[in-house]
Amino acid sequence: MRNLWVFDMVRLSIKKYIATLFSVVLIFAVPLFFISLNVTWAFETESVYMYSVDHYEVVENTGLERKALTSSMGEMVTFFKGAIDISEVFVEVNGELQPLFSDSEQLHFDDVREILDMMRVGLWISGLLVVCSIITFLYCVILNYRLPVDIILRCFKIASLTVTTVFALLGIVSLMGGFDYLFYWFHILSFSNDLWMGTESSRMVQLFPSEFFMFVSIIIALATCFQMGALFLVCRSVVKIINIGERRVYL
């Protein structure tokens, strides 16, 4: 009898440990998925690059025609998708083609693409976890398994509130003039060199000023918060709509 009691305690402890581990992994996987998704979208969307061209006096600062910049921005998208090398991104100047970026700038963009490739890996892994959690959630809702439903909903809620709070704080700091400080430390922590520190005369800085990065960062943050909030609200609505039995989910 005592052995049976010990076995039950061990089994419950293992279940509790697995539930805790699952919750921690899911809380990190959800924001990783949506952030990676939105960052990848930004790098692979030509209109994002053209926003900088049209709103930050890029034509005037670079001395390049908008038509030439439009073509090169399309090549930038192709580069970040991994189809060409950055040295193959050209711009037409006085009827002649020349590399859009200098050698040091090209090395920096290679570093950026490596980080983007790692984010794509994180996107697929986290996406698989999120999809599996949603399938599990729907399965448990249908079969009236309250505990897994509560755990998954709580994870979605915690992830959404935490990321929204962090992004809100970073947004406030940025709008109060601290974006350049955050931008600096992001590069210090992300890159092992100083190739990203261009001058005002470098095309990299002329094409993509810090104001552009702040705008894109805000869009990515807003999209991520909206998507995560929508995921939680939709899942909670599913529980209320189906309303199987007398189960109620407390959050």
C-alpha positions in Angstrom: 0.0 0.0 0.0 2.8 2.3 0.9 4.6 1.5 -2.3 1.4 2.4 -4.3 1.2 5.7 -2.5 4.8 6.5 -3.3 4.3 5.5 -6.9 1.3 7.9 -7.2 3.3 10.7 -5.6 6.1 10.2 -8.1 3.7 10.0 -11.0 2.0 13.3 -9.9 5.4 15.0 -9.5 6.4 13.9 -13.0 3.1 15.2 -14.5 3.6 18.5 -12.6 7.2 18.8 -13.9 6.1 18.1 -17.5 3.3 20.6 -17.2 5.6 23.3 -15.9 8.3 22.6 -18.5 5.6 22.7 -21.3 4.3 26.0 -20.0 7.7 27.6 -19.9 8.6 26.4 -23.4 5.2 27.6 -24.8 5.4 31.0 -23.1 8.8 31.5 -24.9 7.7 29.9 -28.2 4.7 32.1 -28.8 6.5 35.4 -28.9 9.5 33.9 -30.7 7.2 32.7 -33.4 5.4 36.0 -34.0 8.5 38.2 -33.7 10.4 36.0 -36.1 7.5 35.9 -38.5 7.2 39.7 -38.5 10.9 40.3 -38.8 11.2 37.9 -41.7 8.2 39.6 -43.4 9.9 43.0 -43.0 13.2 41.9 -44.5 11.4 40.1 -47.4 9.0 42.9 -48.4 10.1 45.4 -50.9 7.5 48.0 -49.9 9.2 48.2 -46.5 12.5 49.3 -48.1 10.7 51.7 -50.4 9.1 53.3 -47.4 12.5 54.5 -46.4 13.3 55.7 -49.9 10.0 57.7 -50.0 10.0 59.1 -46.5 13.6 59.8 -45.4 15.0 61.9 -48.4 17.0 58.9 -49.6 17.0 60.2 -53.2 18.4 63.5 -52.1 21.0 62.0 -49.7 22.3 59.3 -52.1 22.0 61.3 -55.4 20.5 58.1 -56.9 17.3 58.1 -59.0 14.2 56.5 -57.5 13.9 54.1 -60.4 17.4 52.8 -59.7 16.7 52.5 -56.0 13.5 50.6 -56.7 15.4 48.0 -58.7 18.1 47.7 -56.0 15.6 47.4 -53.2 14.1 44.4 -55.1 17.5 42.9 -55.2 17.9 43.4 -51.5 14.8 41.3 -50.9 16.3 38.6 -53.2 19.5 38.8 -51.2 17.8 38.3 -47.8 15.9 35.4 -49.3 19.2 33.8 -50.0 19.0 33.7 -53.8 21.9 36.1 -54.5 25.0 37.5 -52.8 25.0 41.1 -51.6 27.9 41.8 -54.0 25.3 41.2 -56.8 23.1 44.0 -55.6 23.8 46.9 -58.1 22.6 50.4 -58.7 22.7 52.3 -61.9 24.7 55.5 -61.7 25.1 57.7 -64.9 24.2 54.7 -67.0 26.7 52.4 -65.4 26.1 49.6 -62.8 28.1 49.7 -59.6 27.7 47.8 -56.3 25.2 49.4 -54.0 27.3 49.0 -50.9 31.0 49.1 -50.1 33.0 46.0 -49.1 32.6 46.6 -45.4 28.9 47.3 -45.7 28.6 44.1 -47.7 30.2 42.1 -44.9 27.8 43.7 -42.5 24.8 42.6 -44.5 26.2 39.1 -44.7 26.2 39.1 -40.9 22.6 40.4 -40.9 21.5 37.6 -43.2 23.1 35.0 -40.9 21.0 36.3 -38.0 17.9 36.3 -40.2 18.6 32.7 -41.2 18.8 31.8 -37.5 15.5 33.6 -36.9 14.0 31.5 -39.7 15.1 28.3 -37.9 13.5 29.7 -34.7 10.4 30.5 -36.7 9.9 27.0 -37.9 10.7 25.4 -34.5 8.5 27.8 -32.5 5.8 27.6 -35.2 5.7 23.9 -34.9 5.3 24.2 -31.1 2.5 26.8 -31.4 0.6 24.7 -34.0 0.9 21.6 -31.9 -0.3 23.5 -28.8 -3.3 24.8 -30.8 -4.2 21.3 -32.0 -3.9 20.0 -28.5 -6.0 22.8 -27.2 -8.8 22.1 -29.7 -8.6 18.4 -29.0 -8.9 18.9 -25.2 -11.7 21.4 -25.6 -13.7 18.9 -27.7 -13.0 16.1 -25.2 -13.7 18.3 -22.2 -10.2 18.0 -20.7 -10.1 21.1 -18.5 -6.6 21.1 -17.2 -4.7 21.2 -20.5 -7.1 23.9 -21.8 -6.5 26.0 -18.8 -2.7 25.6 -19.0 -2.5 26.5 -22.7 -4.8 29.5 -22.3 -2.8 30.7 -19.4 0.4 30.4 -21.3 -1.0 32.4 -24.2 -2.2 35.1 -21.8 1.1 35.3 -19.9 3.1 35.5 -23.1 0.8 38.2 -24.6 0.8 40.4 -21.5 4.5 40.0 -20.9 5.6 40.9 -24.5 3.1 43.7 -24.7 4.4 45.2 -21.4 8.1 44.9 -22.6 7.3 46.4 -26.0 5.3 49.2 -24.4 8.3 50.1 -22.1 10.7 50.0 -25.0 8.3 52.1 -27.1 8.1 54.7 -24.4 11.9 54.9 -24.1 12.2 55.1 -27.9 9.6 57.9 -28.3 11.4 59.8 -25.5 14.6 59.9 -27.5 16.2 56.7 -26.3 15.9 54.7 -29.5 19.5 55.4 -30.6 20.7 54.1 -27.3 18.7 50.9 -27.7 19.8 50.6 -31.3 23.4 50.9 -30.3 23.2 48.2 -27.7 21.3 45.9 -30.0 24.1 46.0 -32.5 26.8 45.6 -29.8 25.1 42.5 -28.5 24.2 41.1 -32.0 27.4 41.6 -33.9 31.1 40.7 -33.1 32.4 43.6 -35.2 31.8 47.3 -35.8 31.0 47.1 -39.5 27.5 48.4 -38.8 28.9 51.8 -37.6 28.6 53.6 -40.9 29.1 57.3 -41.5 26.6 59.8 -42.8 28.2 59.5 -46.3 27.8 55.7 -46.5 24.9 54.4 -48.5 23.9 52.0 -45.8 23.1 54.9 -43.4 21.7 57.0 -46.2 19.3 54.2 -47.3 18.3 53.1 -43.8 18.6 55.8 -41.2 17.8 55.1 -37.6 14.4 56.8 -37.9 13.5 54.1 -40.5 14.5 51.3 -38.1 12.5 52.9 -35.3 9.4 53.0 -37.5 9.8 49.4 -38.6 10.5 48.3 -35.0 7.2 49.9 -33.9 5.3 48.2 -36.7 6.8 44.8 -35.8 6.0 45.3 -32.1 2.4 46.4 -32.7 1.8 43.5 -35.1 3.3 41.0 -32.6 1.2 42.3 -29.7 -2.0 42.3 -31.9 -1.3 38.7 -33.2 -0.6 37.3 -29.7 -3.6 39.1 -28.2 -5.8 37.8 -31.0 -4.5 34.2 -30.5 -5.4 34.3 -26.8 -8.9 35.9 -27.4 -9.8 33.6 -30.2 -8.9 30.5 -28.2 -10.8 31.8 -25.1 -13.8 32.5 -27.4 -13.7 29.0 -28.7 -14.0 27.7 -25.2 -17.0 30.0 -24.5 -18.7 29.2 -27.8 -18.4 25.4 -27.5 -19.1 25.5 -23.8 -19.0 21.8 -23.3 -20.6 20.5 -20.1 -20.4 22.8 -17.1 -16.7 23.5 -17.4 -15.6 27.1 -16.8 -12.1 28.3 -17.4 -10.7 30.7 -14.8 -7.8 32.9 -15.9 
